[in-house]
Amino acid sequence: MSRTILDVHILQTVPPSNINRDDTGAPKSAVYGGVRRSRVSSQAWKRATRKAFDDLLDPAELGVRTKKVVDALTTRIAALEPSLATEQVWPMAAELVQAATGAKIETPTRKSGGKDAKDDEALDPQAPQSSYLLFLSSHQLDGLAHLAVEGIGKGAEPKVFVKDKDIKARAKRIASTRHSVDIALFGRMVADASDINVDAAAQVAHALSVHAVDMESDYFTAVDDQNTSAEPGAGMIGTVDFNSATLYRYAAVDVDLLARNLDAGLADGERSGEPVRRAVEAFIEGFAMSMPTGKANTFGNHTLPDAVIVKLRSSRPVSFVGAFEKPVVQQETGDGHVRAACKALADHVPAVEKAFGATADRTWILRVGEDTSDLAPLGTPVDLGPLVTEVGEAIAERLGKWA
């Protein structure tokens, strides 16, 4: 069965940095090919990509992932009925979220630091929260908001209103249709209601350095501005761990699954192919241009990729991380790692595709500088804007029924 798969391969050099820390505060790492590599978790780059969507897509096409889902829903309800008091809305919002997702919604406990519980009474009340992060689209929140206003308008007791089988079914349907682009791409898992889970159309690999890395530590001091000349020494001292690396980043998008996710529960013909195309284009641009923000103020490591390769396939995703199982080394003194990485990739890609009969239907390449010249035979170079547009056009043509 023919499929529509997009593979995105990126080489990106990051200077001294600590963009993704482990539990000790050190940059994450992994052993691959028998040597220690720098690693950036898939979660870190997916989060960065989702944040990039804020500048690439309409807010109505995005979702909210939060424990404070009752607050988020209350904001939507207030926009529909500004006369309603917040505390009046919370019970109905909490009951509807629980009916839609199955998640337990409770008012969070907090410690006031006072001598007894009476001190808590003086604090502003808090909205109920879910026990774990819930991911709901803008359309889903709007749908639940309209349902809440309907119940409040009838003067219904929240628990009684939501107990009605028809209302509960409507709430469930709202939560399982009209998924946002980020939910359709990255999926959603709801522990208490597996029937509204969404399989991720995009898979993102942990980024790995193409070479072995050494972990280093920066010893720093901070001066107390109020100290006088009679008070020498630092006001604070410490260390921060870092490394530098040329990373291989990989992601794959199952465009067929993406289309099904975006069409979930909608009538035939209700959705055109334009949302699918926008989602693909936003993912490619967002994934290529984003950077996790860990320790960014400390290191200012705001680089862009050295090379981007996008392949359209009809079978299954194919990562080329095997090109770097043998860690690359500098070809000449002072040559760096980008040239050697591009040479390894240029040798590995055609060999794998030929051996397995897995040649891509289309290939787009963005490359910067002479160090990436070995990639030229893999495809015609193109800048990011035209690359994104051409991929979008290819997807629209491929999925003609959505075009």
C-alpha positions as CSV (number, residue, x, y, z in Angstrom):
1,M,0.0,0.0,0.0
2,S,1.4,3.4,-1.1
3,R,2.0,5.8,1.8
4,T,3.0,9.5,2.0
5,I,6.0,9.9,4.2
6,L,8.2,12.9,4.7
7,D,11.7,12.5,6.1
8,V,13.6,15.5,7.4
9,H,17.3,15.3,8.0
10,I,19.3,18.1,9.4
11,L,23.0,18.8,10.2
12,Q,23.4,21.6,12.6
13,T,26.5,22.9,14.5
14,V,25.9,24.2,18.0
15,P,28.7,26.0,19.8
16,P,29.4,25.7,23.6
17,S,25.9,25.3,25.0
18,N,23.7,23.3,27.3
19,I,20.4,23.3,25.5
20,N,19.0,20.2,27.1
21,R,20.1,19.2,30.7
22,D,19.9,15.9,32.6
23,D,19.0,15.6,36.2
24,T,22.5,16.7,37.3
25,G,22.4,19.8,35.1
26,A,24.9,18.4,32.6
27,P,24.1,18.3,28.8
28,K,22.3,15.1,27.9
29,S,24.4,12.5,26.2
30,A,24.3,8.9,24.9
31,V,26.8,6.2,23.8
32,Y,26.4,5.5,20.1
33,G,29.0,3.7,18.0
34,G,31.0,3.0,21.1
35,V,31.7,6.6,22.0
36,R,29.9,9.3,24.1
37,R,27.8,11.7,22.0
38,S,26.0,14.9,22.7
39,R,22.3,14.3,22.8
40,V,19.2,16.6,22.6
41,S,16.0,14.8,23.5
42,S,13.2,14.5,21.1
43,Q,10.9,16.2,23.7
44,A,13.1,19.3,23.8
45,W,13.0,19.8,20.1
46,K,9.3,19.0,19.8
47,R,8.6,21.6,22.4
48,A,10.7,24.1,20.4
49,T,8.9,23.2,17.2
50,R,5.5,23.7,18.8
51,K,6.6,27.1,20.1
52,A,7.7,28.0,16.6
53,F,4.2,27.3,15.4
54,D,3.0,30.4,17.3
55,D,4.6,32.5,14.5
56,L,3.7,30.2,11.6
57,L,0.0,29.3,12.2
58,D,-3.2,30.9,13.3
59,P,-3.9,30.5,17.0
60,A,-7.2,28.8,16.0
61,E,-5.1,25.9,14.5
62,L,-3.2,25.3,17.7
63,G,-3.9,23.7,21.0
64,V,-3.1,24.2,24.7
65,R,-1.3,21.6,26.8
66,T,-1.8,22.3,30.5
67,K,-3.0,21.1,33.9
68,K,-4.8,24.4,34.2
69,V,-7.4,23.4,31.7
70,V,-10.3,24.7,33.8
71,D,-8.7,28.2,33.7
72,A,-8.2,27.9,29.9
73,L,-11.9,26.8,29.5
74,T,-13.1,29.6,31.9
75,T,-11.4,32.2,29.7
76,R,-13.4,30.9,26.7
77,I,-16.6,30.9,28.6
78,A,-16.0,34.4,29.9
79,A,-15.6,35.5,26.2
80,L,-19.0,34.1,25.5
81,E,-20.7,35.4,28.7
82,P,-18.7,38.2,30.3
83,S,-21.4,38.6,33.0
84,L,-20.6,35.2,34.6
85,A,-18.4,35.3,37.7
86,T,-15.3,33.1,37.5
87,E,-16.1,31.1,40.6
88,Q,-19.6,30.5,39.1
89,V,-18.0,29.0,36.0
90,W,-15.4,26.8,37.6
91,P,-17.7,23.9,38.7
92,M,-19.3,23.6,35.3
93,A,-16.0,23.8,33.5
94,A,-14.4,21.2,35.7
95,E,-17.3,18.8,35.3
96,L,-17.2,19.1,31.5
97,V,-13.5,18.6,31.3
98,Q,-13.8,15.5,33.4
99,A,-16.7,14.2,31.2
100,A,-14.8,14.9,28.0
101,T,-11.4,13.5,29.0
102,G,-12.0,11.2,32.0
103,A,-9.2,13.0,33.9
104,K,-9.7,13.7,37.6
105,I,-10.2,17.4,38.2
106,E,-9.5,18.7,41.7
107,T,-8.7,22.0,43.4
108,P,-4.9,21.9,44.0
109,T,-3.6,21.9,47.6
110,R,-1.1,24.6,48.4
111,K,0.9,25.4,51.5
112,S,0.5,28.9,52.8
113,G,3.3,28.6,55.2
114,G,1.0,29.7,58.0
115,K,0.4,28.1,61.4
116,D,-2.9,26.5,60.5
117,A,-5.4,26.0,57.7
118,K,-7.1,29.3,58.4
119,D,-4.3,31.1,56.8
120,D,-5.3,29.5,53.5
121,E,-8.7,31.2,53.6
122,A,-7.1,34.6,53.1
123,L,-5.5,33.5,49.8
124,D,-7.3,33.9,46.5
125,P,-9.2,30.8,45.5
126,Q,-7.6,28.5,42.8
127,A,-9.3,26.9,39.9
128,P,-9.5,23.1,39.8
129,Q,-6.7,21.4,37.9
130,S,-6.1,18.1,36.2
131,S,-3.6,15.7,37.8
132,Y,-1.6,15.6,34.5
133,L,-1.2,17.7,31.4
134,L,-4.2,17.7,29.0
135,F,-3.8,18.7,25.4
136,L,-6.9,20.3,23.9
137,S,-7.3,22.2,20.6
138,S,-8.7,25.7,20.4
139,H,-11.8,24.4,18.7
140,Q,-12.3,21.8,21.4
141,L,-12.1,24.4,24.1
142,D,-14.5,26.6,22.2
143,G,-16.9,23.6,21.9
144,L,-16.8,22.8,25.6
145,A,-17.3,26.6,26.4
146,H,-20.5,26.7,24.3
147,L,-21.7,23.5,26.1
148,A,-20.9,25.1,29.5
149,V,-22.8,28.3,28.6
150,E,-25.7,26.1,27.6
151,G,-25.8,24.4,31.0
152,I,-25.3,27.5,33.0
153,G,-28.0,29.2,31.0
154,K,-30.4,26.5,32.0
155,G,-29.5,27.0,35.6
156,A,-28.5,23.4,35.8
157,E,-26.4,21.9,38.6
158,P,-23.1,21.0,37.0
159,K,-23.0,17.4,38.1
160,V,-26.6,16.8,37.1
161,F,-26.1,18.5,33.8
162,V,-23.0,16.5,32.9
163,K,-24.6,13.2,34.2
164,D,-27.0,13.3,31.2
165,K,-25.9,10.7,28.7
166,D,-26.4,13.1,25.7
167,I,-24.4,15.9,27.3
168,K,-21.6,13.5,28.3
169,A,-21.5,12.1,24.7
170,R,-21.4,15.6,23.3
171,A,-18.5,16.5,25.6
172,K,-16.6,13.4,24.5
173,R,-17.2,14.0,20.8
174,I,-16.0,17.6,21.2
175,A,-12.7,16.3,22.7
176,S,-12.2,13.8,20.0
177,T,-12.8,15.9,16.8
178,R,-11.4,19.1,15.2
179,H,-7.9,18.4,16.4
180,S,-5.4,21.2,16.2
181,V,-2.3,20.9,14.0
182,D,0.0,20.3,17.0
183,I,-2.2,17.6,18.4
184,A,-2.4,16.0,14.9
185,L,1.4,16.1,14.5
186,F,2.6,15.2,18.0
187,G,-0.3,13.1,19.3
188,R,-2.1,13.1,22.6
189,M,-2.3,10.5,25.4
190,V,-5.1,10.7,28.0
191,A,-4.5,8.1,30.7
192,D,-8.1,7.9,31.7
193,A,-9.7,7.9,28.3
194,S,-7.7,6.0,25.7
195,D,-10.6,6.3,23.2
196,I,-9.7,10.0,22.7
197,N,-5.9,9.4,22.3
198,V,-4.4,10.6,19.1
199,D,-1.5,8.8,17.4
200,A,1.3,11.1,16.5
201,A,1.8,11.7,12.8
202,A,5.3,13.1,13.4
203,Q,8.2,11.2,14.9
204,V,11.2,13.1,16.1
205,A,14.5,11.3,16.9
206,H,16.9,12.3,19.7
207,A,19.5,14.6,18.0
208,L,23.0,13.1,18.3
209,S,26.4,14.5,17.6
210,V,28.1,13.0,14.6
211,H,31.3,12.8,16.6
212,A,32.6,12.0,20.1
213,V,32.3,14.8,22.5
214,D,34.0,15.9,25.7
215,M,32.0,17.4,28.5
216,E,33.4,20.6,29.9
217,S,32.7,22.9,32.9
218,D,32.7,26.7,33.1
219,Y,33.8,28.1,36.4
220,F,32.1,31.4,36.9
221,T,32.0,34.2,39.4
222,A,29.5,37.0,40.0
223,V,30.4,40.3,41.5
224,D,28.3,42.0,44.2
225,D,27.6,45.5,42.9
226,Q,27.3,46.9,46.4
227,N,30.7,45.6,47.5
228,T,33.3,48.3,48.3
229,S,37.0,48.1,47.5
230,A,37.5,46.9,51.0
231,E,35.4,43.8,50.2
232,P,37.3,41.9,47.5
233,G,36.1,38.6,46.1
234,A,33.0,37.3,44.4
235,G,29.5,37.5,45.6
236,M,28.8,34.1,44.0
237,I,30.8,31.3,42.4
238,G,29.7,28.2,40.6
239,T,30.1,25.9,37.6
240,V,27.9,25.2,34.5
241,D,28.5,22.2,32.3
242,F,28.5,22.5,28.5
243,N,29.7,20.9,25.2
244,S,29.8,21.8,21.5
245,A,28.7,19.5,18.7
246,T,27.6,19.1,15.1
247,L,24.3,17.3,15.5
248,Y,22.4,15.0,13.2
249,R,18.6,15.7,13.6
250,Y,15.9,13.6,12.1
251,A,12.1,13.6,12.0
252,A,9.5,11.8,9.9
253,V,5.9,12.8,9.1
254,D,3.2,10.3,8.2
255,V,1.2,12.6,6.0
256,D,-1.7,10.1,5.6
257,L,-2.1,9.8,9.4
258,L,-1.8,13.6,9.7
259,A,-4.7,14.0,7.2
260,R,-6.8,11.5,9.1
261,N,-6.1,13.2,12.4
262,L,-7.1,16.6,11.0
263,D,-10.2,15.1,9.5
264,A,-11.2,13.1,12.7
265,G,-15.0,13.0,13.1
266,L,-15.8,15.4,10.4
267,A,-18.2,14.9,7.5
268,D,-16.9,14.2,4.0
269,G,-15.9,17.3,2.3
270,E,-16.0,19.4,5.5
271,R,-12.2,19.8,5.5
272,S,-10.0,20.6,2.4
273,G,-6.4,19.8,1.9
274,E,-5.2,23.2,2.9
275,P,-4.9,22.5,6.6
276,V,-2.8,19.4,5.8
277,R,-0.5,21.4,3.6
278,R,-0.2,24.2,6.1
279,A,0.6,21.6,8.8
280,V,3.4,20.0,6.8
281,E,4.9,23.4,5.8
282,A,4.8,24.7,9.4
283,F,6.4,21.5,10.7
284,I,9.3,21.6,8.2
285,E,10.0,25.3,8.8
286,G,9.4,25.1,12.6
287,F,11.6,22.0,13.0
288,A,14.4,23.5,10.9
289,M,14.4,27.0,12.5
290,S,13.7,26.2,16.1
291,M,16.2,25.8,18.9
292,P,15.5,24.5,22.5
293,T,16.0,27.4,24.9
294,G,18.0,25.7,27.7
295,K,20.8,28.0,29.0
296,A,20.3,30.3,26.0
297,N,21.0,33.4,28.0
298,T,24.2,31.9,29.3
299,F,25.6,30.7,25.9
300,G,23.7,32.5,23.2
301,N,23.9,29.5,20.9
302,H,21.4,30.7,18.3
303,T,22.6,28.8,15.2
304,L,20.8,27.6,12.1
305,P,21.3,24.4,10.2
306,D,24.2,23.8,7.9
307,A,22.1,21.4,5.8
308,V,18.5,20.3,5.5
309,I,17.4,17.3,3.4
310,V,13.7,16.5,2.9
311,K,12.7,13.3,1.2
312,L,9.2,12.3,0.1
313,R,8.7,8.5,0.3
314,S,6.0,6.0,-0.6
315,S,6.9,3.2,1.8
316,R,8.3,3.9,5.3
317,P,10.5,6.4,7.2
318,V,14.2,6.0,6.8
319,S,16.7,7.6,9.2
320,F,20.3,8.0,8.0
321,V,21.9,8.1,11.5
322,G,23.8,5.0,10.5
323,A,26.1,7.3,8.5
324,F,27.5,8.4,11.8
325,E,27.7,5.0,13.7
326,K,31.4,5.4,13.0
327,P,32.1,8.9,14.6
328,V,33.4,11.3,12.0
329,V,36.8,12.9,12.5
330,Q,38.3,16.0,11.0
331,Q,39.7,15.4,7.6
332,E,42.5,17.9,8.1
333,T,43.7,19.9,11.1
334,G,41.2,22.7,11.7
335,D,38.7,21.3,9.2
336,G,35.8,20.9,11.7
337,H,33.2,18.3,11.6
338,V,30.6,19.6,9.0
339,R,32.6,18.6,6.0
340,A,33.3,15.1,7.2
341,A,29.6,14.7,8.3
342,C,28.4,15.8,4.8
343,K,30.9,13.3,3.2
344,A,29.6,10.5,5.4
345,L,26.0,11.3,4.6
346,A,26.7,11.7,0.9
347,D,28.2,8.2,0.8
348,H,25.7,6.5,3.1
349,V,22.4,7.8,1.6
350,P,22.7,6.4,-2.0
351,A,24.2,3.2,-0.7
352,V,21.3,2.5,1.6
353,E,18.6,3.6,-0.9
354,K,20.1,1.4,-3.6
355,A,20.7,-1.7,-1.4
356,F,17.1,-1.7,-0.2
357,G,15.3,-0.3,-3.2
358,A,14.2,2.6,-1.1
359,T,14.9,5.5,-3.4
360,A,12.8,8.5,-2.5
361,D,10.2,9.9,-4.9
362,R,11.4,13.5,-4.4
363,T,14.4,15.1,-2.6
364,W,15.0,18.7,-1.6
365,I,18.3,20.0,-0.3
366,L,19.2,23.2,1.5
367,R,22.9,23.6,2.1
368,V,25.1,26.4,3.3
369,G,28.8,26.9,2.4
370,E,31.5,24.9,0.7
371,D,31.7,22.4,3.6
372,T,28.4,21.0,2.5
373,S,29.4,20.6,-1.2
374,D,29.5,16.8,-1.0
375,L,25.7,16.8,-0.6
376,A,25.2,18.5,-4.0
377,P,24.8,15.2,-6.0
378,L,21.9,14.1,-3.7
379,G,19.5,16.8,-5.2
380,T,19.1,20.3,-6.5
381,P,19.9,22.9,-3.8
382,V,17.0,25.2,-2.8
383,D,16.5,27.9,-0.1
384,L,14.2,27.3,2.8
385,G,11.2,29.4,1.5
386,P,11.1,27.6,-1.9
387,L,11.8,24.2,-0.2
388,V,8.8,24.6,2.1
389,T,6.6,25.8,-0.8
390,E,7.6,23.0,-3.1
391,V,7.1,20.3,-0.5
392,G,3.6,21.7,0.2
393,E,2.8,21.6,-3.5
394,A,4.0,18.0,-3.7
395,I,1.8,17.0,-0.8
396,A,-1.2,18.8,-2.2
397,E,-0.6,16.9,-5.5
398,R,0.0,13.6,-3.8
399,L,-3.1,13.8,-1.7
400,G,-5.4,14.9,-4.5
401,K,-8.6,14.2,-2.6
402,W,-7.5,16.8,0.0
403,A,-6.1,19.3,-2.5
